[in-house]
Amino acid sequence: MTWVEIIGWIGAFEILLAFGLNSFQRISSDSYSFQLLNLTGGALLIINSAVNKIYPFTFINSVWVLVALIALWKRYRAKK
């Protein structure tokens, strides 16, 4: 297994972990842990899809990361 495949699997696991934990009410969708799992998972999937030249997947994960960044920023600003 190449480093790109490993990164892709880790990213996929993180996003599915966030989804599962949220679905079973272990974490809330506005928690730092949920958003950080989505952010890092999406970023790893961007690397995987860009290296493999799967650009629609790169695009959707870029949007995924952007949404997570905005959510984290709003949460950070609300805490101030």
C-alpha positions in Angstrom: 0.0 0.0 0.0 1.4 3.4 -1.0 1.5 6.5 1.3 -1.2 8.0 -0.8 -3.5 5.1 -0.2 -2.8 5.1 3.5 -3.6 8.9 3.6 -6.8 8.2 1.7 -7.9 5.5 4.1 -7.2 7.5 7.2 -9.1 10.5 5.7 -12.1 8.2 4.9 -12.0 6.7 8.4 -12.0 10.1 10.0 -15.0 11.4 8.1 -16.9 8.2 8.7 -16.0 8.3 12.4 -17.3 11.9 12.7 -20.5 10.8 10.9 -21.0 7.7 13.1 -20.3 9.5 16.4 -22.7 12.3 15.5 -25.4 9.8 14.3 -25.2 8.0 17.6 -25.1 11.3 19.6 -21.6 10.7 20.9 -20.5 14.1 19.6 -22.6 17.1 18.4 -22.2 18.5 14.9 -21.1 21.9 16.4 -18.3 20.3 18.5 -14.6 20.9 17.9 -14.0 17.2 17.6 -16.7 16.7 14.9 -15.4 19.6 12.8 -11.7 18.7 13.3 -12.4 15.1 12.2 -14.1 16.5 9.1 -11.4 19.0 8.4 -8.4 16.6 8.7 -10.3 13.8 7.0 -11.2 16.0 4.1 -7.7 17.4 3.8 -6.3 13.9 3.7 -8.8 12.9 1.0 -7.9 16.0 -1.0 -4.3 14.9 -1.1 -5.3 11.4 -2.1 -7.7 12.5 -4.8 -5.4 15.2 -6.2 -2.4 12.8 -6.5 -4.7 10.3 -8.2 -6.1 13.1 -10.4 -9.7 12.4 -9.4 -10.7 16.1 -9.5 -14.4 15.8 -8.8 -13.5 14.1 -5.5 -10.9 16.8 -4.9 -13.6 19.5 -5.4 -16.1 17.9 -3.1 -13.6 17.4 -0.3 -12.3 21.0 -0.7 -15.9 22.2 -0.1 -16.1 19.7 2.9 -12.9 21.3 4.4 -14.2 24.8 3.7 -17.4 24.1 5.5 -15.5 22.6 8.5 -13.2 25.7 8.6 -16.1 28.1 8.6 -17.9 26.1 11.3 -14.7 26.1 13.4 -14.2 29.8 12.9 -17.8 30.6 13.9 -17.5 28.5 17.0 -14.2 30.1 17.9 -15.6 33.6 17.4 -18.7 32.7 19.5 -16.5 31.7 22.4 -14.7 35.0 22.5 
